[in-house]
Amino acid sequence: MSTHDPIAFGLPHRAPFLFVDRVGACVPGVEAAGEKTFDADDPMFAGHFPGNPIVPGVILTEALAQLAGIAGASDRGFLLSAIRAMKFPAAAKPGKPILLRAKKTGQLGGLHQFAVTAESDGQIVAEGQLVLNELL
């Protein structure tokens, strides 16, 4: 995957709430792929779960929403509006790269729907649909 800074794609998030390290393939307005590796020393892992840390599903969902915002390619930006049918079939572990994918599947006015997946170690760790609301 090529190294592209997510901020260069217009993502407004910054550390410590930036959950896309790199953007690879991107077709603006259609789809994007990216990557995130969570540092094992991140304080959230001290409590989720001690001795067996896993990336929280809500954080995976946010990473996918951030990538969907990049795929949506709006100069105005987006807000996460709905989380639909999200599943977490396997655990994502800190220190392991997580491949993120978002593909636009529909639009109604300012609402944009995306099919999203996250994969780590060859397993799907999150999949579902997200709806982003384009800012006016």
C-alpha positions as CSV (number, residue, x, y, z in Angstrom):
1,M,0.0,0.0,0.0
2,S,1.4,3.4,-0.9
3,T,2.0,5.9,1.9
4,H,-0.3,8.8,1.6
5,D,-1.1,11.2,4.5
6,P,-4.8,11.1,5.4
7,I,-4.7,14.8,6.2
8,A,-3.7,15.5,2.6
9,F,-7.0,14.0,1.6
10,G,-8.9,16.5,3.7
11,L,-9.5,14.5,6.8
12,P,-10.0,17.0,9.6
13,H,-9.1,14.7,12.5
14,R,-5.8,15.0,14.4
15,A,-4.0,13.0,17.1
16,P,-5.0,11.5,19.4
17,F,-8.3,10.9,17.4
18,L,-6.8,10.2,14.0
19,F,-7.3,6.5,13.2
20,V,-6.0,6.3,9.6
21,D,-2.2,6.1,9.3
22,R,-2.0,5.8,5.5
23,V,-4.4,6.0,2.5
24,G,-3.6,3.7,-0.4
25,A,-5.9,3.4,-3.3
26,C,-8.5,6.2,-3.5
27,V,-11.1,7.0,-6.1
28,P,-12.6,10.3,-4.8
29,G,-16.4,10.0,-4.4
30,V,-16.3,6.2,-4.9
31,E,-14.0,4.2,-2.6
32,A,-10.8,4.3,-0.6
33,A,-8.4,1.8,1.1
34,G,-6.2,2.7,4.1
35,E,-4.3,1.2,7.0
36,K,-4.1,1.7,10.7
37,T,-1.8,0.1,13.3
38,F,-2.6,0.8,16.9
39,D,0.4,1.1,19.2
40,A,0.4,-1.5,21.9
41,D,1.4,1.2,24.4
42,D,-1.8,3.3,23.8
43,P,-3.4,3.9,27.2
44,M,-6.8,2.5,26.0
45,F,-5.2,-1.0,26.0
46,A,-4.5,-0.9,29.7
47,G,-8.2,-1.4,30.3
48,H,-9.4,-3.1,27.1
49,F,-8.5,-5.8,28.2
50,P,-5.5,-6.2,30.6
51,G,-3.3,-9.1,29.5
52,N,-5.3,-9.6,26.3
53,P,-5.6,-6.2,24.6
54,I,-8.0,-5.8,21.7
55,V,-9.0,-2.7,19.6
56,P,-12.5,-1.6,20.7
57,G,-15.2,-2.0,18.1
58,V,-16.2,1.6,18.5
59,I,-12.7,2.7,17.6
60,L,-12.6,0.4,14.5
61,T,-15.9,1.9,13.5
62,E,-14.5,5.4,13.9
63,A,-11.5,4.4,11.8
64,L,-13.8,3.2,9.1
65,A,-15.9,6.3,9.3
66,Q,-12.8,8.4,8.8
67,L,-11.8,6.4,5.8
68,A,-15.3,6.7,4.4
69,G,-15.0,10.5,4.8
70,I,-11.9,10.3,2.6
71,A,-13.7,8.2,0.1
72,G,-16.6,10.6,0.0
73,A,-14.3,13.4,-1.0
74,S,-16.3,16.4,0.1
75,D,-14.8,19.9,0.4
76,R,-17.3,20.6,3.2
77,G,-16.6,17.4,5.2
78,F,-18.9,14.8,6.8
79,L,-20.3,13.8,10.2
80,L,-21.1,10.2,11.1
81,S,-24.9,10.0,10.9
82,A,-25.7,6.3,11.3
83,I,-24.0,3.0,12.0
84,R,-25.9,0.1,10.2
85,A,-25.4,-3.6,10.6
86,M,-21.9,-3.4,12.1
87,K,-20.3,-6.8,13.0
88,F,-17.0,-7.7,14.6
89,P,-16.4,-11.3,13.7
90,A,-12.8,-11.4,15.0
91,A,-10.6,-9.4,17.4
92,A,-8.1,-6.8,16.1
93,K,-4.9,-6.7,18.1
94,P,-2.6,-3.7,18.8
95,G,0.7,-3.8,16.9
96,K,-0.9,-5.5,13.9
97,P,-1.8,-3.6,10.7
98,I,-5.5,-3.3,10.0
99,L,-6.5,-2.8,6.4
100,L,-9.5,-0.5,6.1
101,R,-11.9,-0.3,3.0
102,A,-14.8,2.0,2.3
103,K,-17.0,1.9,-0.8
104,K,-19.8,4.3,-1.5
105,T,-23.0,2.4,-2.1
106,G,-25.6,5.1,-2.3
107,Q,-26.5,8.7,-1.8
108,L,-29.7,10.6,-1.0
109,G,-29.2,14.3,-0.8
110,G,-26.4,15.0,1.7
111,L,-26.5,11.5,3.1
112,H,-23.8,9.1,1.8
113,Q,-23.9,5.4,2.5
114,F,-20.7,3.3,2.6
115,A,-20.0,-0.5,2.8
116,V,-16.9,-0.8,5.1
117,T,-14.6,-3.6,6.1
118,A,-11.5,-3.9,8.3
119,E,-9.2,-6.8,8.0
120,S,-6.2,-7.9,10.1
121,D,-4.1,-11.1,9.8
122,G,-6.2,-12.2,6.9
123,Q,-9.5,-12.1,9.0
124,I,-12.3,-9.6,8.8
125,V,-12.4,-7.8,12.2
126,A,-15.2,-5.4,11.3
127,E,-17.8,-5.0,8.6
128,G,-21.0,-3.1,8.1
129,Q,-22.5,0.0,6.6
130,L,-22.0,3.6,7.7
131,V,-24.0,6.7,6.7
132,L,-22.2,10.1,6.6
133,N,-24.0,13.4,6.5
134,E,-22.3,16.0,4.3
135,L,-21.9,19.3,6.1
136,L,-23.6,22.3,4.5
